[in-house]
Amino acid sequence: MTSRAPSRGTRTRHVPDCISIDIRSETEACATSTWAFYTDTDSTPKLDGIGRYVDTFRFESGRWKLARRKIFRG
């Protein structure tokens, strides 16, 4: 059996939080959420980034679909 180093991203965690949803109509909604990104999660996690998402959803063919995402860091 060979030992391999973990691939990139295996010791990270993306944590979305504080989701607020605004239903604008029967076919459109907007969601705002904060996020935090941690690295070195297999030992002592380090906060590597924070920010928020502003998402627009559209109801199409009987399902809500992500139409647009704006990402803000900091």
C-alpha positions as CSV (number, residue, x, y, z in Angstrom):
1,M,0.0,0.0,0.0
2,T,1.4,3.4,-0.9
3,S,1.1,6.5,1.1
4,R,-0.1,9.6,-0.7
5,A,-0.3,13.2,0.5
6,P,-3.8,14.6,0.7
7,S,-5.0,16.4,-2.4
8,R,-5.6,20.1,-2.3
9,G,-8.7,21.1,-0.5
10,T,-9.1,18.0,1.7
11,R,-8.2,19.9,4.9
12,T,-10.5,22.9,4.3
13,R,-14.0,23.8,5.3
14,H,-16.5,26.2,3.8
15,V,-19.1,27.3,6.3
16,P,-22.2,29.3,5.0
17,D,-24.3,31.0,7.7
18,C,-26.9,33.6,8.5
19,I,-29.1,33.0,5.4
20,S,-31.8,35.6,4.7
21,I,-34.3,35.0,1.9
22,D,-36.4,37.7,0.3
23,I,-39.2,36.3,-2.0
24,R,-39.7,39.0,-4.5
25,S,-42.4,37.3,-6.7
26,E,-43.7,33.8,-7.5
27,T,-40.7,33.4,-9.8
28,E,-37.8,35.3,-8.2
29,A,-36.1,35.3,-4.8
30,C,-32.9,36.9,-3.4
31,A,-30.8,35.3,-0.7
32,T,-28.0,36.9,1.3
33,S,-25.6,34.7,3.4
34,T,-22.3,35.1,5.1
35,W,-19.5,32.6,4.8
36,A,-16.2,31.6,6.4
37,F,-13.4,29.5,4.9
38,Y,-11.1,27.5,7.1
39,T,-7.8,25.8,6.3
40,D,-5.8,23.2,8.3
41,T,-9.0,21.6,9.6
42,D,-7.2,18.4,10.4
43,S,-5.2,20.1,13.2
44,T,-5.8,23.7,14.4
45,P,-8.2,25.3,11.9
46,K,-7.2,28.8,10.6
47,L,-9.7,31.3,9.4
48,D,-8.6,32.0,5.8
49,G,-11.4,34.2,4.5
50,I,-14.8,35.6,5.2
51,G,-17.5,37.3,3.1
52,R,-21.0,37.1,1.8
53,Y,-23.0,35.9,-1.1
54,V,-25.9,37.7,-2.7
55,D,-27.8,35.2,-4.8
56,T,-30.7,35.6,-7.2
57,F,-32.9,32.5,-7.8
58,R,-35.5,32.0,-10.5
59,F,-38.4,29.5,-10.5
60,E,-38.3,27.6,-13.8
61,S,-39.8,24.3,-14.9
62,G,-41.1,23.6,-11.4
63,R,-37.7,24.2,-9.6
64,W,-35.8,27.1,-8.0
65,K,-32.5,27.6,-9.9
66,L,-29.6,29.8,-9.1
67,A,-29.6,32.6,-11.7
68,R,-26.8,34.8,-10.4
69,R,-24.3,34.9,-7.5
70,K,-22.2,37.9,-6.4
71,I,-19.4,37.1,-4.0
72,F,-18.0,39.7,-1.6
73,R,-14.8,39.1,0.4
74,G,-14.1,40.7,3.8
